[in-house]
């Protein structure tokens, strides 16, 4: 057993998982099996990608929010006595001109250099984290299509036990919100039909690009990851508060996703903020994220999405084991 700490720093949020990992050889010879036992799992909205799509740089205030979360996480990691730590940074820090400022800050606080991974690596981690515990489920057909809707990018991965094809495209809930829904420094509330159509056009173009590399329509089970998807599930279940245990492996039909997306797109900031399961940091970006999910389900023909709370963070932890 190894005590590991994994950090996933994305465009919208930074997350920590401290877990005990056990790995053993499979009796069937199919490869390693194992278990992750969570000790601490937490998320902080830092909006590291604030303005990156427009300026090409990480904003000073976004960097400070991220470093503050890193200082908190350093204390948690120390308290649990984790033996290994891996810090993975995704879309926003790939795109930024001043990424060196980010790297130096993380190194000073946590003692490890953030790995600014490629979209393909991001997809591999997401697939491992999302599907490792689904293996052998008689009620879920393979191959899986794992879709990780992040803040700045969305990863598409098709595979059975292993990845067959993967592609990352630059559409995410924060990027689409900033590109199409912000006017005079504020999010349009609610968006116009023209703004929604512009997001749709970007997402459809991204799906065309993804489909060049990934056979999206061959998948038999759609597995959805990250905050946009889990929040849609929480809304679908009308949860009185965000409950990871109830959300994990829940299923949401395409019709229900459509209803929720349409409501989000015509709602006001106050109405979205009043949803009891809504994280405050997602209020302004959830409509764009839900629209990305709906477009994916329509393109692939998926009648439902299996929602996973286990994603790239768990994949990073498995890589340490």
C-alpha positions in Angstrom: 0.0 0.0 0.0 1.2 3.5 -0.9 -0.1 6.8 0.3 -0.3 9.1 -2.6 -1.4 12.7 -3.2 -2.7 13.9 -6.6 -3.4 17.4 -7.7 -5.3 18.3 -10.8 -5.2 22.0 -11.7 -7.6 22.9 -14.4 -8.9 26.1 -16.0 -11.7 26.6 -13.4 -10.8 24.5 -10.4 -7.9 22.9 -8.5 -8.5 19.6 -6.8 -6.7 17.4 -4.3 -6.9 13.6 -3.7 -5.0 11.9 -0.9 -5.5 8.2 -1.0 -4.1 4.8 0.0 -3.4 2.9 -3.2 -3.1 -0.9 -3.3 -2.0 -2.7 -6.5 -1.8 -6.4 -7.2 -1.4 -8.6 -10.3 -4.6 -9.8 -11.8 -5.2 -13.6 -11.5 -6.4 -13.6 -15.1 -3.2 -12.1 -16.3 -5.1 -9.1 -17.7 -2.9 -6.6 -15.8 -2.8 -4.8 -12.5 -5.9 -4.4 -10.3 -6.2 -2.4 -7.2 -8.2 -0.1 -5.0 -8.0 3.6 -4.0 -9.2 4.4 -0.5 -9.9 8.1 -0.2 -8.4 9.9 2.8 -9.1 13.5 1.6 -10.8 14.8 -1.6 -11.4 18.5 -2.0 -11.9 21.1 -4.7 -11.4 24.9 -4.9 -12.7 27.2 -7.6 -9.7 29.4 -8.6 -10.5 30.3 -12.2 -6.8 30.0 -13.2 -7.9 30.4 -16.8 -9.5 33.8 -16.2 -9.0 35.8 -19.4 -6.5 33.4 -21.0 -8.5 33.0 -24.1 -8.4 36.7 -24.6 -5.0 37.8 -23.3 -2.9 34.7 -23.6 -1.6 35.2 -20.1 -2.5 34.0 -16.6 -3.9 37.0 -14.6 -2.0 37.9 -11.4 -5.2 37.6 -9.3 -5.8 34.1 -10.8 -2.3 33.0 -9.9 -2.7 34.2 -6.3 -6.0 32.4 -5.9 -4.3 29.2 -7.2 -1.3 29.6 -4.9 -3.5 30.2 -1.9 -5.2 26.8 -2.6 -1.8 25.2 -3.1 -0.7 26.4 0.4 -3.9 24.9 1.9 -3.3 21.6 0.1 0.4 21.5 1.2 -0.8 21.4 4.8 -3.3 18.6 4.1 -0.7 16.5 2.3 1.8 17.0 5.2 -0.9 16.1 7.8 -1.7 12.8 6.0 2.0 11.9 5.4 1.7 11.2 1.7 4.7 9.4 0.3 4.3 10.6 -3.3 2.9 13.7 -4.9 2.1 14.5 -8.5 0.8 17.8 -9.7 -0.8 17.9 -13.2 -1.8 21.1 -14.9 -4.1 21.2 -17.8 -5.6 23.6 -20.4 -5.1 27.1 -19.0 -1.4 26.6 -18.2 -0.8 25.0 -21.6 -2.1 28.1 -23.3 -0.4 30.9 -21.2 2.6 32.9 -22.2 3.6 33.4 -18.5 3.4 29.7 -17.5 6.8 30.0 -15.9 5.4 32.2 -13.2 2.9 29.5 -12.4 5.5 26.7 -12.4 7.8 28.6 -10.0 5.0 29.4 -7.6 3.8 25.8 -7.4 7.4 24.5 -7.0 8.1 26.9 -4.1 4.9 25.9 -2.2 4.6 22.2 -2.8 8.2 21.2 -3.7 7.2 19.6 -7.0 7.1 21.0 -10.5 3.6 21.0 -12.1 3.5 18.8 -15.2 1.8 20.7 -18.0 0.4 17.7 -19.8 -0.8 17.3 -23.3 -4.5 16.8 -24.1 -3.8 13.2 -25.0 -2.2 12.6 -21.6 -5.1 14.3 -19.9 -7.4 12.0 -21.8 -5.5 8.9 -20.7 -5.7 9.8 -17.0 -9.4 10.6 -17.3 -10.2 7.3 -18.9 -8.2 5.3 -16.3 -9.8 7.2 -13.4 -13.4 6.9 -14.8 -13.4 3.3 -16.0 -11.2 1.2 -13.7 -14.0 0.4 -11.3 -16.6 -0.1 -14.2 -14.8 -3.2 -15.5 -17.0 -6.3 -15.2 -20.3 -4.4 -14.9 -22.9 -6.5 -16.7 -25.2 -3.5 -17.1 -22.7 -1.4 -19.0 -21.7 -2.3 -22.6 -18.3 -1.5 -24.0 -16.6 0.3 -25.6 -16.9 3.3 -23.3 -16.8 6.9 -24.5 -15.4 9.0 -21.6 -16.0 12.7 -22.0 -14.3 15.1 -19.6 -15.9 18.6 -19.9 -13.4 20.9 -18.3 -13.2 24.7 -18.1 -11.0 25.2 -21.1 -11.0 21.9 -23.0 -13.0 18.7 -23.4 -11.4 15.3 -23.7 -12.9 12.4 -25.7 -11.6 8.9 -25.1 -12.9 5.6 -26.5 -11.7 2.4 -25.1 -12.4 -1.0 -23.6 -9.9 -2.0 -20.9 -7.4 0.4 -22.5 -7.6 3.6 -24.6 -8.2 3.0 -28.3 -8.4 6.6 -29.4 -8.4 10.1 -27.8 -8.6 13.7 -28.7 -8.7 17.0 -26.8 -10.6 20.0 -28.2 -10.7 23.6 -27.0 -14.3 23.9 -25.8 -15.1 24.0 -22.1 -17.5 25.8 -19.8 -15.3 28.7 -19.0 -13.8 29.2 -22.5 -17.3 29.2 -24.1 -18.7 31.5 -21.4 -15.9 34.0 -21.8 -15.9 33.8 -25.5 -19.6 34.1 -26.2 -21.5 35.1 -23.0 -19.5 38.0 -21.6 -20.4 41.5 -22.6 -18.9 44.6 -21.0 -17.2 42.5 -18.4 -20.3 40.7 -17.2 -22.1 37.5 -18.2 -25.3 38.1 -20.1 -28.2 37.1 -17.9 -29.8 35.2 -19.6 -27.9 34.8 -22.9 -29.5 35.7 -26.2 -30.4 33.2 -28.9 -27.5 34.5 -31.0 -25.1 33.9 -28.1 -26.4 30.3 -27.6 -26.1 29.7 -31.3 -22.5 30.8 -31.3 -21.6 28.4 -28.6 -23.4 25.6 -30.5 -21.4 26.4 -33.6 -18.1 26.2 -31.7 -19.1 22.9 -30.0 -20.3 21.3 -33.3 -17.0 22.3 -35.0 -15.1 20.8 -32.1 -17.1 17.6 -32.4 -16.2 17.4 -36.0 -12.5 17.7 -35.1 -12.8 15.1 -32.3 -14.6 12.7 -34.7 -11.6 12.8 -37.0 -9.6 10.9 -34.4 -12.2 9.2 -32.1 -15.0 7.0 -33.3 -17.6 8.7 -31.1 -20.6 6.9 -32.5 -19.1 3.4 -31.9 -19.3 3.7 -28.1 -22.0 1.8 -26.3 -21.7 3.6 -22.9 -21.2 7.3 -22.4 -19.4 8.2 -19.2 -19.4 11.9 -18.3 -16.8 13.6 -16.0 -16.2 16.9 -14.2 -18.2 19.6 -12.6 -20.6 20.5 -15.5 -21.8 16.9 -15.7 -21.9 16.2 -12.0 -23.9 19.4 -11.4 -26.4 18.4 -14.1 -26.9 15.1 -12.3 -27.4 16.9 -9.0 -30.0 19.1 -10.6 -31.7 16.2 -12.3 -32.0 14.4 -8.9 -33.2 17.6 -7.2 -30.6 17.0 -4.4 -31.0 19.3 -1.3 -27.2 19.6 -1.4 -24.3 18.4 -3.5 -23.8 14.7 -2.6 -20.9 12.9 -4.3 -22.0 9.4 -3.2 -25.4 9.9 -4.8 -24.1 11.5 -7.9 -21.4 8.9 -8.6 -22.6 6.4 -11.2 -26.0 8.0 -11.5 -27.6 8.0 -14.9 -29.2 11.0 -16.6 -31.3 10.6 -19.8 -30.7 12.8 -22.8 -34.2 14.2 -22.5 -33.5 15.3 -18.9 -30.2 16.8 -19.9 -32.1 18.8 -22.6 -34.7 20.0 -20.1 -32.0 21.1 -17.6 -29.9 22.8 -20.3 -32.9 24.8 -21.7 -33.7 25.9 -18.1 -30.2 27.0 -17.4 -30.0 29.0 -20.7 -33.1 31.0 -19.9 -32.4 31.4 -16.1 -31.0 34.3 -14.3 -27.9 34.3 -12.1 -30.0 34.5 -9.0 -32.2 31.5 -10.1 -29.1 29.4 -10.8 -27.4 30.4 -7.6 -30.6 29.4 -5.7 -30.1 25.7 -6.8 -29.0 24.0 -3.5 -26.5 21.7 -5.2 -24.9 24.4 -7.2 -21.3 25.4 -6.3 -21.0 29.2 -6.3 -18.1 29.0 -8.7 -20.2 27.2 -11.3 -23.2 29.6 -11.4 -22.0 31.6 -14.4 -20.5 28.7 -16.4 -22.8 25.8 -15.9 -25.2 26.7 -18.8 -22.3 26.5 -21.3 -21.1 23.3 -19.8 -24.5 21.7 -19.9 -24.9 22.8 -23.6 -21.6 21.0 -24.4 -22.9 17.8 -22.8 -26.2 18.0 -24.6 -24.5 18.5 -28.0 -22.2 15.5 -27.3 -25.2 13.3 -26.5 -27.1 14.4 -29.6 -24.0 13.8 -31.8 -23.3 10.3 -30.4 -26.9 9.2 -30.1 -26.4 8.4 -26.4 -29.7 8.0 -24.6 -28.1 8.5 -21.2 -24.9 9.5 -19.6 -23.3 7.6 -16.7 -21.9 10.2 -14.3 -18.6 9.6 -12.6 -17.1 11.4 -9.7 -13.8 9.6 -10.5 -11.9 11.2 -13.3 -8.5 12.6 -14.1 -7.7 13.1 -10.4 -8.1 9.3 -9.8 -6.1 8.6 -12.9 -3.2 10.7 -11.6 -3.3 8.9 -8.3 -3.3 5.5 -10.0 -0.2 6.6 -12.0 1.7 7.0 -8.6 0.7 3.5 -7.5 
